[in-house]
């Protein structure tokens, strides 16, 4: 039997475990057990959703597209902030992070942020993308009034807001790492 067949018979454990069992118990196998093999059944069963296509949209200048992410209900910070909101420029990947006490503060923080970046870059924000959390509802009518396109990711399709999700994981990882 091949090591792949043993992998099937053992109930699809990692190939390192298959290799260990085959050698330990001196079981017969054809070829060399490999930890680099991919099993189609394992890939399908361990995948939680279908892969999404890679985005082909590319920003050609700063402020063309911003990703938003509001995260919270973490431990209180020194300034008693429970939440943070970050804004990621799709063109430069530069990120601005604002600590806030309530999710309802996102509206005012965005207005302050907008004034800052539009003055700094002498340009207007063209579009934003969010996950349509409740904190963005008030902003939506504000965006319409200013002519800012508001793109919304589908519920439970986190890959559509991938830049913000990835940045959030990075912020949490760095923020929680010991010095």
Buried (B, 14 or more C-beta within 10 A) or exposed (E): BEBBEBBBEEEBEEBEBBBEBBEEEEEEBEEEBBEEEEBEEBEEEEEEEEEEEEEEEEBEEBBBBBBBBBBBEEEEEEEEBBBBBBBBBBBEEEBBBBBBBEBEBBBEBBEEBBEEBEEEEEEEBBBBBBBBBEBBEEBBEBBEEEEBEBBBBEEEEBBBBBBBBBBBEEBEEEEEEEE
